[in-house]
Amino acid sequence: MNIHASGGNAVEIFLIIAGISLVPALLFTVTGFTRILIVLGFIRSGLGTPTAPPNQVLVGISVFLTIFVMAPTFTAIKKDAIDPLSHHKITQAQAIQRGQEPLRQFMFKQTREKDLALFAKLAHLKQPKTRADIPTYTLIPAFIISELKTAFQIGFLIFLPFLVIDLVVSSTLMSMGMMMLPPTFISLPFKILLFVLVDGWNLVTQSLVQSFH
């Protein structure tokens, strides 16, 4: 009996550890983290500074911006699922069901109907009549694809002013016969100066947060 009990406890501990290890990846894929990190990466690429800010800084900024954006959703999950479960008012299964509803509402708000229809078709689902008919395993990949598209759309708009500066500098150098001088070497200070003068981090952060509403 003791052998079976210890074996069962070992399996439960293994499942708990495996579940905990998946939590960060799950949170990063069902929240706004992906969009925020990609947009910040576009800023760094547009500026032409591949190591400034470093990856650790971008990830850190993305994490805290994600917490800020997801705060209403996390508050709803705590109120509807975690608090009742901690007071033994609901079961774990009910807590999971209640907890995923605010997250599903957030993902539905950010997901395009075209992407939902694609994964519903790939999953061979019947024509869903309401959002409740769409399972979470179908919603999550549709949400991720929508986030990628939105992030690249924002990144394109960020790239435009930097591209204009590169073109102006390149054409100026060519007209002056300085074709051997790399244009990026001259345009980099101007791009950084432009980004600082327009308070780029403030504008990008404001646009990112508002894009979720």
Order of alpha helices (4+ residues) and beta strands (2+ residues): alpha-alpha-alpha-alpha-alpha-alpha-alpha-alpha-alpha
